[in-house]
C-alpha cells in the first residue's frame, strides 16, 4: 500500500470514492472537504478554503480526478496551490477547462486510473 499522503481534487459528487479509499482501504487522504458535501456542506466557506490550502500543503501530491464532460473550477485553484508549493499533480481524466499550458508542467503527470495515480 502507498504510504504517501495525498490530497484529492474532484467534483464533490466523487467524495464517496475518496472516503472509501481512506476509510475502507486505509489510504492517507488529507482532503477534509470530502466529509462536508451534500447536506453536510460547511456554513463557513472561508474556513473551508483555508483548510483546503492547509490540506494541500500537508500532502505529498495532489490527485486530480475528472470524468468526461465535467467542468472544473475549484479543483483547478487547488492544482494552482499545489504547484505553487512544488507538489506533483497526478491527473486521472481530462477536462477542456484545463487549457493547453499547465498540463505540460513538469510536475503534472497523467494516469489512466486512480490506482495508477496513487501508486505513481
Jmol script that loads the backbone (N, CA, C; Angstrom):
load data "model"
ATOM      1  N   UNK A   1       0.838  -1.193   0.000  1.00  0.00           N
ATOM      2  CA  UNK A   1       0.000   0.000   0.000  1.00  0.00           C
ATOM      3  C   UNK A   1       0.877   1.248   0.000  1.00  0.00           C
ATOM      4  N   UNK A   2       0.395   2.250  -0.650  1.00  0.00           N
ATOM      5  CA  UNK A   2       1.093   3.535  -0.711  1.00  0.00           C
ATOM      6  C   UNK A   2       0.961   4.237   0.636  1.00  0.00           C
ATOM      7  N   UNK A   3       2.059   4.709   1.169  1.00  0.00           N
ATOM      8  CA  UNK A   3       2.023   5.386   2.469  1.00  0.00           C
ATOM      9  C   UNK A   3       2.201   6.894   2.339  1.00  0.00           C
ATOM     10  N   UNK A   4       2.181   7.389   1.120  1.00  0.00           N
ATOM     11  CA  UNK A   4       2.314   8.831   0.919  1.00  0.00           C
ATOM     12  C   UNK A   4       0.968   9.493   1.117  1.00  0.00           C
ATOM     13  N   UNK A   5       0.990  10.698   1.679  1.00  0.00           N
ATOM     14  CA  UNK A   5      -0.224  11.490   1.869  1.00  0.00           C
ATOM     15  C   UNK A   5      -0.625  12.132   0.551  1.00  0.00           C
ATOM     16  N   UNK A   6      -1.920  12.108   0.234  1.00  0.00           N
ATOM     17  CA  UNK A   6      -2.344  12.801  -0.975  1.00  0.00           C
ATOM     18  C   UNK A   6      -3.655  13.541  -0.758  1.00  0.00           C
ATOM     19  N   UNK A   7      -3.772  14.633  -1.484  1.00  0.00           N
ATOM     20  CA  UNK A   7      -4.973  15.465  -1.483  1.00  0.00           C
ATOM     21  C   UNK A   7      -5.753  15.138  -2.747  1.00  0.00           C
ATOM     22  N   UNK A   8      -7.057  14.999  -2.613  1.00  0.00           N
ATOM     23  CA  UNK A   8      -7.903  14.697  -3.755  1.00  0.00           C
ATOM     24  C   UNK A   8      -8.663  15.939  -4.184  1.00  0.00           C
ATOM     25  N   UNK A   9      -8.585  16.239  -5.481  1.00  0.00           N
ATOM     26  CA  UNK A   9      -9.316  17.356  -6.066  1.00  0.00           C
ATOM     27  C   UNK A   9     -10.262  16.777  -7.113  1.00  0.00           C
ATOM     28  N   UNK A  10     -11.549  17.011  -6.927  1.00  0.00           N
ATOM     29  CA  UNK A  10     -12.552  16.497  -7.856  1.00  0.00           C
ATOM     30  C   UNK A  10     -13.860  17.225  -7.594  1.00  0.00           C
ATOM     31  N   UNK A  11     -14.878  16.871  -8.353  1.00  0.00           N
ATOM     32  CA  UNK A  11     -16.216  17.361  -8.066  1.00  0.00           C
ATOM     33  C   UNK A  11     -16.658  16.727  -6.741  1.00  0.00           C
ATOM     34  N   UNK A  12     -17.486  17.446  -5.987  1.00  0.00           N
ATOM     35  CA  UNK A  12     -17.909  16.934  -4.682  1.00  0.00           C
ATOM     36  C   UNK A  12     -18.697  15.636  -4.787  1.00  0.00           C
ATOM     37  N   UNK A  13     -19.313  15.384  -5.928  1.00  0.00           N
ATOM     38  CA  UNK A  13     -20.089  14.151  -6.089  1.00  0.00           C
ATOM     39  C   UNK A  13     -19.214  12.897  -6.033  1.00  0.00           C
ATOM     40  N   UNK A  14     -17.897  13.066  -6.100  1.00  0.00           N
ATOM     41  CA  UNK A  14     -16.983  11.923  -6.014  1.00  0.00           C
ATOM     42  C   UNK A  14     -16.433  11.724  -4.597  1.00  0.00           C
ATOM     43  N   UNK A  15     -16.912  12.491  -3.637  1.00  0.00           N
ATOM     44  CA  UNK A  15     -16.398  12.405  -2.262  1.00  0.00           C
ATOM     45  C   UNK A  15     -16.479  10.990  -1.704  1.00  0.00           C
ATOM     46  N   UNK A  16     -17.545  10.266  -2.040  1.00  0.00           N
ATOM     47  CA  UNK A  16     -17.706   8.901  -1.527  1.00  0.00           C
ATOM     48  C   UNK A  16     -16.548   7.994  -1.937  1.00  0.00           C
ATOM     49  N   UNK A  17     -16.002   8.211  -3.135  1.00  0.00           N
ATOM     50  CA  UNK A  17     -14.870   7.418  -3.608  1.00  0.00           C
ATOM     51  C   UNK A  17     -13.647   7.673  -2.730  1.00  0.00           C
ATOM     52  N   UNK A  18     -13.406   8.930  -2.395  1.00  0.00           N
ATOM     53  CA  UNK A  18     -12.254   9.282  -1.556  1.00  0.00           C
ATOM     54  C   UNK A  18     -12.453   8.796  -0.134  1.00  0.00           C
ATOM     55  N   UNK A  19     -13.679   8.881   0.382  1.00  0.00           N
ATOM     56  CA  UNK A  19     -13.970   8.367   1.722  1.00  0.00           C
ATOM     57  C   UNK A  19     -13.688   6.866   1.789  1.00  0.00           C
ATOM     58  N   UNK A  20     -14.084   6.143   0.748  1.00  0.00           N
ATOM     59  CA  UNK A  20     -13.847   4.699   0.712  1.00  0.00           C
ATOM     60  C   UNK A  20     -12.351   4.394   0.702  1.00  0.00           C
ATOM     61  N   UNK A  21     -11.594   5.131  -0.111  1.00  0.00           N
ATOM     62  CA  UNK A  21     -10.149   4.920  -0.137  1.00  0.00           C
ATOM     63  C   UNK A  21      -9.531   5.146   1.239  1.00  0.00           C
ATOM     64  N   UNK A  22     -10.013   6.164   1.924  1.00  0.00           N
ATOM     65  CA  UNK A  22      -9.485   6.496   3.252  1.00  0.00           C
ATOM     66  C   UNK A  22      -9.977   5.514   4.313  1.00  0.00           C
ATOM     67  N   UNK A  23     -11.281   5.289   4.365  1.00  0.00           N
ATOM     68  CA  UNK A  23     -11.883   4.538   5.473  1.00  0.00           C
ATOM     69  C   UNK A  23     -11.793   3.024   5.317  1.00  0.00           C
ATOM     70  N   UNK A  24     -11.993   2.527   4.116  1.00  0.00           N
ATOM     71  CA  UNK A  24     -12.019   1.078   3.907  1.00  0.00           C
ATOM     72  C   UNK A  24     -10.693   0.512   3.431  1.00  0.00           C
ATOM     73  N   UNK A  25      -9.953   1.319   2.692  1.00  0.00           N
ATOM     74  CA  UNK A  25      -8.725   0.806   2.102  1.00  0.00           C
ATOM     75  C   UNK A  25      -7.471   1.363   2.763  1.00  0.00           C
ATOM     76  N   UNK A  26      -7.631   2.279   3.721  1.00  0.00           N
ATOM     77  CA  UNK A  26      -6.514   2.752   4.523  1.00  0.00           C
ATOM     78  C   UNK A  26      -5.564   3.732   3.876  1.00  0.00           C
ATOM     79  N   UNK A  27      -5.961   4.337   2.749  1.00  0.00           N
ATOM     80  CA  UNK A  27      -5.087   5.314   2.116  1.00  0.00           C
ATOM     81  C   UNK A  27      -5.058   6.613   2.921  1.00  0.00           C
ATOM     82  N   UNK A  28      -3.967   7.335   2.812  1.00  0.00           N
ATOM     83  CA  UNK A  28      -3.742   8.537   3.606  1.00  0.00           C
ATOM     84  C   UNK A  28      -4.191   9.775   2.834  1.00  0.00           C
ATOM     85  N   UNK A  29      -5.488  10.049   2.876  1.00  0.00           N
ATOM     86  CA  UNK A  29      -6.099  11.162   2.166  1.00  0.00           C
ATOM     87  C   UNK A  29      -6.151  12.372   3.091  1.00  0.00           C
ATOM     88  N   UNK A  30      -5.556  13.484   2.672  1.00  0.00           N
ATOM     89  CA  UNK A  30      -5.545  14.680   3.520  1.00  0.00           C
ATOM     90  C   UNK A  30      -6.768  15.566   3.320  1.00  0.00           C
ATOM     91  N   UNK A  31      -7.563  15.307   2.290  1.00  0.00           N
ATOM     92  CA  UNK A  31      -8.709  16.161   1.948  1.00  0.00           C
ATOM     93  C   UNK A  31      -9.814  16.060   2.996  1.00  0.00           C
ATOM     94  N   UNK A  32      -9.993  17.098   3.772  1.00  0.00           N
ATOM     95  CA  UNK A  32     -11.080  17.099   4.759  1.00  0.00           C
ATOM     96  C   UNK A  32     -12.405  17.525   4.148  1.00  0.00           C
ATOM     97  N   UNK A  33     -12.379  18.140   2.949  1.00  0.00           N
ATOM     98  CA  UNK A  33     -13.616  18.563   2.297  1.00  0.00           C
ATOM     99  C   UNK A  33     -14.515  17.384   1.967  1.00  0.00           C
ATOM    100  N   UNK A  34     -13.963  16.193   1.843  1.00  0.00           N
ATOM    101  CA  UNK A  34     -14.754  15.032   1.441  1.00  0.00           C
ATOM    102  C   UNK A  34     -15.815  14.660   2.472  1.00  0.00           C
ATOM    103  N   UNK A  35     -15.673  15.171   3.681  1.00  0.00           N
ATOM    104  CA  UNK A  35     -16.659  14.903   4.730  1.00  0.00           C
ATOM    105  C   UNK A  35     -17.676  16.028   4.862  1.00  0.00           C
ATOM    106  N   UNK A  36     -17.637  17.005   3.975  1.00  0.00           N
ATOM    107  CA  UNK A  36     -18.542  18.154   4.041  1.00  0.00           C
ATOM    108  C   UNK A  36     -19.189  18.421   2.694  1.00  0.00           C
ATOM    109  N   UNK A  37     -19.919  17.446   2.186  1.00  0.00           N
ATOM    110  CA  UNK A  37     -20.610  17.601   0.908  1.00  0.00           C
ATOM    111  C   UNK A  37     -22.096  17.336   1.093  1.00  0.00           C
ATOM    112  N   UNK A  38     -22.889  17.722   0.117  1.00  0.00           N
ATOM    113  CA  UNK A  38     -24.332  17.499   0.185  1.00  0.00           C
ATOM    114  C   UNK A  38     -24.954  18.224   1.359  1.00  0.00           C
ATOM    115  N   UNK A  39     -25.685  17.493   2.180  1.00  0.00           N
ATOM    116  CA  UNK A  39     -26.353  18.083   3.346  1.00  0.00           C
ATOM    117  C   UNK A  39     -25.381  18.541   4.419  1.00  0.00           C
ATOM    118  N   UNK A  40     -24.145  18.076   4.349  1.00  0.00           N
ATOM    119  CA  UNK A  40     -23.136  18.423   5.357  1.00  0.00           C
ATOM    120  C   UNK A  40     -22.224  19.560   4.915  1.00  0.00           C
ATOM    121  N   UNK A  41     -22.616  20.318   3.885  1.00  0.00           N
ATOM    122  CA  UNK A  41     -21.775  21.422   3.423  1.00  0.00           C
ATOM    123  C   UNK A  41     -21.518  22.410   4.554  1.00  0.00           C
ATOM    124  N   UNK A  42     -20.335  22.998   4.574  1.00  0.00           N
ATOM    125  CA  UNK A  42     -19.996  23.920   5.663  1.00  0.00           C
ATOM    126  C   UNK A  42     -20.766  25.233   5.562  1.00  0.00           C
ATOM    127  N   UNK A  43     -20.938  25.857   6.700  1.00  0.00           N
ATOM    128  CA  UNK A  43     -21.545  27.191   6.743  1.00  0.00           C
ATOM    129  C   UNK A  43     -20.507  28.266   6.447  1.00  0.00           C
ATOM    130  N   UNK A  44     -19.262  27.972   6.747  1.00  0.00           N
ATOM    131  CA  UNK A  44     -18.183  28.952   6.629  1.00  0.00           C
ATOM    132  C   UNK A  44     -17.236  28.557   5.495  1.00  0.00           C
ATOM    133  N   UNK A  45     -17.475  29.089   4.309  1.00  0.00           N
ATOM    134  CA  UNK A  45     -16.630  28.754   3.163  1.00  0.00           C
ATOM    135  C   UNK A  45     -15.230  29.349   3.286  1.00  0.00           C
ATOM    136  N   UNK A  46     -15.097  30.419   4.045  1.00  0.00           N
ATOM    137  CA  UNK A  46     -13.776  30.996   4.273  1.00  0.00           C
ATOM    138  C   UNK A  46     -12.900  30.002   5.026  1.00  0.00           C
ATOM    139  N   UNK A  47     -13.456  29.398   6.046  1.00  0.00           N
ATOM    140  CA  UNK A  47     -12.718  28.400   6.821  1.00  0.00           C
ATOM    141  C   UNK A  47     -12.401  27.188   5.958  1.00  0.00           C
ATOM    142  N   UNK A  48     -13.360  26.765   5.127  1.00  0.00           N
ATOM    143  CA  UNK A  48     -13.135  25.629   4.235  1.00  0.00           C
ATOM    144  C   UNK A  48     -11.986  25.915   3.275  1.00  0.00           C
ATOM    145  N   UNK A  49     -11.978  27.097   2.681  1.00  0.00           N
ATOM    146  CA  UNK A  49     -10.916  27.460   1.743  1.00  0.00           C
ATOM    147  C   UNK A  49      -9.552  27.432   2.422  1.00  0.00           C
ATOM    148  N   UNK A  50      -9.455  27.983   3.615  1.00  0.00           N
ATOM    149  CA  UNK A  50      -8.189  27.978   4.348  1.00  0.00           C
ATOM    150  C   UNK A  50      -7.764  26.555   4.701  1.00  0.00           C
ATOM    151  N   UNK A  51      -8.725  25.725   5.083  1.00  0.00           N
ATOM    152  CA  UNK A  51      -8.432  24.335   5.438  1.00  0.00           C
ATOM    153  C   UNK A  51      -7.954  23.564   4.206  1.00  0.00           C
ATOM    154  N   UNK A  52      -8.569  23.801   3.057  1.00  0.00           N
ATOM    155  CA  UNK A  52      -8.132  23.124   1.835  1.00  0.00           C
ATOM    156  C   UNK A  52      -6.680  23.460   1.521  1.00  0.00           C
ATOM    157  N   UNK A  53      -6.303  24.707   1.691  1.00  0.00           N
ATOM    158  CA  UNK A  53      -4.907  25.099   1.460  1.00  0.00           C
ATOM    159  C   UNK A  53      -3.997  24.330   2.410  1.00  0.00           C
ATOM    160  N   UNK A  54      -4.354  24.267   3.679  1.00  0.00           N
ATOM    161  CA  UNK A  54      -3.541  23.517   4.653  1.00  0.00           C
ATOM    162  C   UNK A  54      -3.460  22.036   4.282  1.00  0.00           C
ATOM    163  N   UNK A  55      -4.595  21.473   3.852  1.00  0.00           N
ATOM    164  CA  UNK A  55      -4.620  20.056   3.473  1.00  0.00           C
ATOM    165  C   UNK A  55      -3.720  19.786   2.268  1.00  0.00           C
ATOM    166  N   UNK A  56      -3.708  20.703   1.316  1.00  0.00           N
ATOM    167  CA  UNK A  56      -2.850  20.554   0.135  1.00  0.00           C
ATOM    168  C   UNK A  56      -1.383  20.632   0.535  1.00  0.00           C
ATOM    169  N   UNK A  57      -1.042  21.598   1.355  1.00  0.00           N
ATOM    170  CA  UNK A  57       0.349  21.776   1.794  1.00  0.00           C
ATOM    171  C   UNK A  57       0.832  20.548   2.569  1.00  0.00           C
ATOM    172  N   UNK A  58      -0.055  19.904   3.317  1.00  0.00           N
ATOM    173  CA  UNK A  58       0.310  18.726   4.103  1.00  0.00           C
ATOM    174  C   UNK A  58       0.510  17.472   3.257  1.00  0.00           C
ATOM    175  N   UNK A  59       0.005  17.481   2.035  1.00  0.00           N
ATOM    176  CA  UNK A  59       0.057  16.297   1.170  1.00  0.00           C
ATOM    177  C   UNK A  59       1.389  16.177   0.447  1.00  0.00           C
ATOM    178  N   UNK A  60       1.701  14.956   0.043  1.00  0.00           N
ATOM    179  CA  UNK A  60       2.880  14.716  -0.785  1.00  0.00           C
ATOM    180  C   UNK A  60       2.589  15.009  -2.256  1.00  0.00           C
ATOM    181  N   UNK A  61       1.350  14.778  -2.683  1.00  0.00           N
ATOM    182  CA  UNK A  61       0.944  15.073  -4.054  1.00  0.00           C
ATOM    183  C   UNK A  61      -0.560  15.312  -4.091  1.00  0.00           C
ATOM    184  N   UNK A  62      -1.018  15.873  -5.206  1.00  0.00           N
ATOM    185  CA  UNK A  62      -2.439  16.122  -5.404  1.00  0.00           C
ATOM    186  C   UNK A  62      -2.941  15.199  -6.507  1.00  0.00           C
ATOM    187  N   UNK A  63      -4.020  14.483  -6.210  1.00  0.00           N
ATOM    188  CA  UNK A  63      -4.655  13.613  -7.191  1.00  0.00           C
ATOM    189  C   UNK A  63      -5.880  14.334  -7.733  1.00  0.00           C
ATOM    190  N   UNK A  64      -5.819  14.710  -8.991  1.00  0.00           N
ATOM    191  CA  UNK A  64      -6.914  15.399  -9.661  1.00  0.00           C
ATOM    192  C   UNK A  64      -7.706  14.375 -10.457  1.00  0.00           C
ATOM    193  N   UNK A  65      -9.011  14.269 -10.160  1.00  0.00           N
ATOM    194  CA  UNK A  65      -9.868  13.282 -10.817  1.00  0.00           C
ATOM    195  C   UNK A  65     -10.959  13.991 -11.607  1.00  0.00           C
ATOM    196  N   UNK A  66     -11.060  13.633 -12.892  1.00  0.00           N
ATOM    197  CA  UNK A  66     -12.020  14.274 -13.785  1.00  0.00           C
ATOM    198  C   UNK A  66     -12.721  13.206 -14.619  1.00  0.00           C
ATOM    199  N   UNK A  67     -14.044  13.263 -14.648  1.00  0.00           N
ATOM    200  CA  UNK A  67     -14.797  12.384 -15.532  1.00  0.00           C
ATOM    201  C   UNK A  67     -15.207  13.151 -16.783  1.00  0.00           C
ATOM    202  N   UNK A  68     -15.418  12.425 -17.861  1.00  0.00           N
ATOM    203  CA  UNK A  68     -15.772  13.001 -19.149  1.00  0.00           C
ATOM    204  C   UNK A  68     -16.965  13.941 -19.020  1.00  0.00           C
ATOM    205  N   UNK A  69     -16.813  15.141 -19.562  1.00  0.00           N
ATOM    206  CA  UNK A  69     -17.892  16.118 -19.565  1.00  0.00           C
ATOM    207  C   UNK A  69     -17.938  17.033 -18.362  1.00  0.00           C
ATOM    208  N   UNK A  70     -17.144  16.761 -17.338  1.00  0.00           N
ATOM    209  CA  UNK A  70     -17.140  17.636 -16.159  1.00  0.00           C
ATOM    210  C   UNK A  70     -16.393  18.929 -16.463  1.00  0.00           C
ATOM    211  N   UNK A  71     -16.867  20.009 -15.877  1.00  0.00           N
ATOM    212  CA  UNK A  71     -16.185  21.292 -15.941  1.00  0.00           C
ATOM    213  C   UNK A  71     -15.654  21.585 -14.544  1.00  0.00           C
ATOM    214  N   UNK A  72     -14.371  21.781 -14.443  1.00  0.00           N
ATOM    215  CA  UNK A  72     -13.742  22.016 -13.139  1.00  0.00           C
ATOM    216  C   UNK A  72     -13.390  23.481 -12.966  1.00  0.00           C
ATOM    217  N   UNK A  73     -13.596  23.942 -11.737  1.00  0.00           N
ATOM    218  CA  UNK A  73     -13.259  25.318 -11.377  1.00  0.00           C
ATOM    219  C   UNK A  73     -12.431  25.305 -10.100  1.00  0.00           C
ATOM    220  N   UNK A  74     -13.054  24.979  -8.971  1.00  0.00           N
ATOM    221  CA  UNK A  74     -12.358  24.970  -7.684  1.00  0.00           C
ATOM    222  C   UNK A  74     -11.155  24.048  -7.666  1.00  0.00           C
ATOM    223  N   UNK A  75     -11.283  22.885  -8.295  1.00  0.00           N
ATOM    224  CA  UNK A  75     -10.163  21.944  -8.289  1.00  0.00           C
ATOM    225  C   UNK A  75      -8.957  22.507  -9.046  1.00  0.00           C
ATOM    226  N   UNK A  76      -9.207  23.381 -10.009  1.00  0.00           N
ATOM    227  CA  UNK A  76      -8.080  23.997 -10.710  1.00  0.00           C
ATOM    228  C   UNK A  76      -7.368  25.011  -9.819  1.00  0.00           C
ATOM    229  N   UNK A  77      -8.110  25.649  -8.925  1.00  0.00           N
ATOM    230  CA  UNK A  77      -7.460  26.517  -7.918  1.00  0.00           C
ATOM    231  C   UNK A  77      -6.589  25.650  -7.009  1.00  0.00           C
ATOM    232  N   UNK A  78      -7.111  24.478  -6.626  1.00  0.00           N
ATOM    233  CA  UNK A  78      -6.353  23.572  -5.770  1.00  0.00           C
ATOM    234  C   UNK A  78      -5.072  23.125  -6.470  1.00  0.00           C
ATOM    235  N   UNK A  79      -5.157  22.851  -7.769  1.00  0.00           N
ATOM    236  CA  UNK A  79      -3.970  22.489  -8.548  1.00  0.00           C
ATOM    237  C   UNK A  79      -2.950  23.623  -8.503  1.00  0.00           C
ATOM    238  N   UNK A  80      -3.403  24.862  -8.675  1.00  0.00           N
ATOM    239  CA  UNK A  80      -2.500  26.009  -8.617  1.00  0.00           C
ATOM    240  C   UNK A  80      -1.799  26.124  -7.279  1.00  0.00           C
ATOM    241  N   UNK A  81      -2.548  25.892  -6.216  1.00  0.00           N
ATOM    242  CA  UNK A  81      -1.954  25.924  -4.874  1.00  0.00           C
ATOM    243  C   UNK A  81      -0.888  24.841  -4.754  1.00  0.00           C
ATOM    244  N   UNK A  82      -1.217  23.650  -5.221  1.00  0.00           N
ATOM    245  CA  UNK A  82      -0.264  22.541  -5.140  1.00  0.00           C
ATOM    246  C   UNK A  82       1.005  22.841  -5.941  1.00  0.00           C
ATOM    247  N   UNK A  83       0.849  23.329  -7.176  1.00  0.00           N
ATOM    248  CA  UNK A  83       2.025  23.658  -7.987  1.00  0.00           C
ATOM    249  C   UNK A  83       2.869  24.742  -7.328  1.00  0.00           C
ATOM    250  N   UNK A  84       2.216  25.727  -6.736  1.00  0.00           N
ATOM    251  CA  UNK A  84       2.947  26.816  -6.070  1.00  0.00           C
ATOM    252  C   UNK A  84       3.765  26.294  -4.893  1.00  0.00           C
ATOM    253  N   UNK A  85       3.354  25.142  -4.347  1.00  0.00           N
ATOM    254  CA  UNK A  85       4.076  24.535  -3.226  1.00  0.00           C
ATOM    255  C   UNK A  85       4.951  23.365  -3.676  1.00  0.00           C
ATOM    256  N   UNK A  86       5.156  23.237  -4.988  1.00  0.00           N
ATOM    257  CA  UNK A  86       6.048  22.205  -5.502  1.00  0.00           C
ATOM    258  C   UNK A  86       5.503  20.798  -5.414  1.00  0.00           C
ATOM    259  N   UNK A  87       4.196  20.651  -5.372  1.00  0.00           N
ATOM    260  CA  UNK A  87       3.573  19.328  -5.268  1.00  0.00           C
ATOM    261  C   UNK A  87       3.316  18.755  -6.659  1.00  0.00           C
ATOM    262  N   UNK A  88       3.528  17.477  -6.807  1.00  0.00           N
ATOM    263  CA  UNK A  88       3.212  16.799  -8.055  1.00  0.00           C
ATOM    264  C   UNK A  88       1.697  16.704  -8.227  1.00  0.00           C
ATOM    265  N   UNK A  89       1.233  16.880  -9.448  1.00  0.00           N
ATOM    266  CA  UNK A  89      -0.169  16.709  -9.796  1.00  0.00           C
ATOM    267  C   UNK A  89      -0.293  15.380 -10.516  1.00  0.00           C
ATOM    268  N   UNK A  90      -1.116  14.493  -9.998  1.00  0.00           N
ATOM    269  CA  UNK A  90      -1.376  13.214 -10.643  1.00  0.00           C
ATOM    270  C   UNK A  90      -2.819  13.258 -11.147  1.00  0.00           C
ATOM    271  N   UNK A  91      -2.972  13.371 -12.430  1.00  0.00           N
ATOM    272  CA  UNK A  91      -4.270  13.609 -13.041  1.00  0.00           C
ATOM    273  C   UNK A  91      -4.835  12.352 -13.674  1.00  0.00           C
ATOM    274  N   UNK A  92      -6.093  12.051 -13.341  1.00  0.00           N
ATOM    275  CA  UNK A  92      -6.847  10.976 -13.975  1.00  0.00           C
ATOM    276  C   UNK A  92      -7.998  11.642 -14.708  1.00  0.00           C
ATOM    277  N   UNK A  93      -8.018  11.521 -16.030  1.00  0.00           N
ATOM    278  CA  UNK A  93      -9.070  12.127 -16.823  1.00  0.00           C
ATOM    279  C   UNK A  93      -8.613  13.389 -17.527  1.00  0.00           C
ATOM    280  N   UNK A  94      -9.553  14.021 -18.202  1.00  0.00           N
ATOM    281  CA  UNK A  94      -9.266  15.235 -18.952  1.00  0.00           C
ATOM    282  C   UNK A  94     -10.471  16.159 -18.886  1.00  0.00           C
ATOM    283  N   UNK A  95     -10.202  17.446 -18.875  1.00  0.00           N
ATOM    284  CA  UNK A  95     -11.250  18.464 -18.823  1.00  0.00           C
ATOM    285  C   UNK A  95     -10.848  19.594 -19.755  1.00  0.00           C
ATOM    286  N   UNK A  96     -11.785  20.059 -20.575  1.00  0.00           N
ATOM    287  CA  UNK A  96     -11.470  21.140 -21.500  1.00  0.00           C
ATOM    288  C   UNK A  96     -11.049  22.420 -20.791  1.00  0.00           C
ATOM    289  N   UNK A  97     -11.481  22.615 -19.546  1.00  0.00           N
ATOM    290  CA  UNK A  97     -11.105  23.840 -18.836  1.00  0.00           C
ATOM    291  C   UNK A  97      -9.660  23.818 -18.341  1.00  0.00           C
ATOM    292  N   UNK A  98      -8.933  22.737 -18.575  1.00  0.00           N
ATOM    293  CA  UNK A  98      -7.513  22.701 -18.208  1.00  0.00           C
ATOM    294  C   UNK A  98      -6.701  23.694 -19.017  1.00  0.00           C
ATOM    295  N   UNK A  99      -7.152  24.016 -20.197  1.00  0.00           N
ATOM    296  CA  UNK A  99      -6.340  24.864 -21.064  1.00  0.00           C
ATOM    297  C   UNK A  99      -5.254  24.044 -21.720  1.00  0.00           C
ATOM    298  N   UNK A 100      -4.286  24.730 -22.301  1.00  0.00           N
ATOM    299  CA  UNK A 100      -3.267  23.996 -23.047  1.00  0.00           C
ATOM    300  C   UNK A 100      -1.862  24.153 -22.488  1.00  0.00           C
ATOM    301  N   UNK A 101      -1.716  24.797 -21.348  1.00  0.00           N
ATOM    302  CA  UNK A 101      -0.370  25.065 -20.857  1.00  0.00           C
ATOM    303  C   UNK A 101       0.012  24.195 -19.663  1.00  0.00           C
ATOM    304  N   UNK A 102      -0.738  24.261 -18.584  1.00  0.00           N
ATOM    305  CA  UNK A 102      -0.247  23.710 -17.325  1.00  0.00           C
ATOM    306  C   UNK A 102      -0.188  22.191 -17.273  1.00  0.00           C
ATOM    307  N   UNK A 103      -0.930  21.494 -18.118  1.00  0.00           N
ATOM    308  CA  UNK A 103      -0.779  20.039 -18.108  1.00  0.00           C
ATOM    309  C   UNK A 103       0.549  19.614 -18.731  1.00  0.00           C
ATOM    310  N   UNK A 104       1.333  20.592 -19.206  1.00  0.00           N
ATOM    311  CA  UNK A 104       2.695  20.333 -19.675  1.00  0.00           C
ATOM    312  C   UNK A 104       3.739  20.658 -18.592  1.00  0.00           C
ATOM    313  N   UNK A 105       3.283  21.143 -17.452  1.00  0.00           N
ATOM    314  CA  UNK A 105       4.202  21.459 -16.351  1.00  0.00           C
ATOM    315  C   UNK A 105       4.948  20.184 -15.950  1.00  0.00           C
ATOM    316  N   UNK A 106       6.220  20.292 -15.586  1.00  0.00           N
ATOM    317  CA  UNK A 106       6.999  19.099 -15.220  1.00  0.00           C
ATOM    318  C   UNK A 106       6.428  18.332 -14.024  1.00  0.00           C
ATOM    319  N   UNK A 107       5.649  18.990 -13.186  1.00  0.00           N
ATOM    320  CA  UNK A 107       5.069  18.294 -12.030  1.00  0.00           C
ATOM    321  C   UNK A 107       3.707  17.663 -12.351  1.00  0.00           C
ATOM    322  N   UNK A 108       3.205  17.837 -13.565  1.00  0.00           N
ATOM    323  CA  UNK A 108       1.894  17.300 -13.962  1.00  0.00           C
ATOM    324  C   UNK A 108       2.098  15.949 -14.644  1.00  0.00           C
ATOM    325  N   UNK A 109       1.483  14.909 -14.089  1.00  0.00           N
ATOM    326  CA  UNK A 109       1.567  13.554 -14.652  1.00  0.00           C
ATOM    327  C   UNK A 109       0.142  13.046 -14.898  1.00  0.00           C
ATOM    328  N   UNK A 110      -0.066  12.392 -16.034  1.00  0.00           N
ATOM    329  CA  UNK A 110      -1.373  11.822 -16.362  1.00  0.00           C
ATOM    330  C   UNK A 110      -1.360  10.325 -16.130  1.00  0.00           C
ATOM    331  N   UNK A 111      -2.490   9.825 -15.604  1.00  0.00           N
ATOM    332  CA  UNK A 111      -2.645   8.395 -15.336  1.00  0.00           C
ATOM    333  C   UNK A 111      -3.993   7.939 -15.858  1.00  0.00           C
ATOM    334  N   UNK A 112      -4.094   6.645 -16.149  1.00  0.00           N
ATOM    335  CA  UNK A 112      -5.336   6.100 -16.674  1.00  0.00           C
ATOM    336  C   UNK A 112      -6.347   5.782 -15.576  1.00  0.00           C
ATOM    337  N   UNK A 113      -5.873   5.408 -14.391  1.00  0.00           N
ATOM    338  CA  UNK A 113      -6.777   5.024 -13.299  1.00  0.00           C
ATOM    339  C   UNK A 113      -6.356   5.669 -11.994  1.00  0.00           C
ATOM    340  N   UNK A 114      -7.274   5.696 -11.055  1.00  0.00           N
ATOM    341  CA  UNK A 114      -6.971   6.216  -9.720  1.00  0.00           C
ATOM    342  C   UNK A 114      -5.889   5.373  -9.060  1.00  0.00           C
ATOM    343  N   UNK A 115      -5.979   4.052  -9.188  1.00  0.00           N
ATOM    344  CA  UNK A 115      -4.957   3.180  -8.595  1.00  0.00           C
ATOM    345  C   UNK A 115      -3.570   3.482  -9.155  1.00  0.00           C
ATOM    346  N   UNK A 116      -3.497   3.667 -10.465  1.00  0.00           N
ATOM    347  CA  UNK A 116      -2.207   4.011 -11.075  1.00  0.00           C
ATOM    348  C   UNK A 116      -1.680   5.326 -10.536  1.00  0.00           C
ATOM    349  N   UNK A 117      -2.578   6.310 -10.385  1.00  0.00           N
ATOM    350  CA  UNK A 117      -2.165   7.630  -9.894  1.00  0.00           C
ATOM    351  C   UNK A 117      -1.693   7.543  -8.442  1.00  0.00           C
ATOM    352  N   UNK A 118      -2.388   6.797  -7.626  1.00  0.00           N
ATOM    353  CA  UNK A 118      -1.999   6.663  -6.214  1.00  0.00           C
ATOM    354  C   UNK A 118      -0.622   6.019  -6.107  1.00  0.00           C
ATOM    355  N   UNK A 119      -0.407   5.003  -6.889  1.00  0.00           N
ATOM    356  CA  UNK A 119       0.847   4.236  -6.789  1.00  0.00           C
ATOM    357  C   UNK A 119       1.965   4.808  -7.647  1.00  0.00           C
ATOM    358  N   UNK A 120       1.634   5.798  -8.493  1.00  0.00           N
ATOM    359  CA  UNK A 120       2.553   6.567  -9.315  1.00  0.00           C
ATOM    360  C   UNK A 120       3.873   5.936  -9.570  1.00  0.00           C
TER     361      UNK A 120
END
end "model"
wireframe off; spacefill off
backbone 0.3
color backbone group
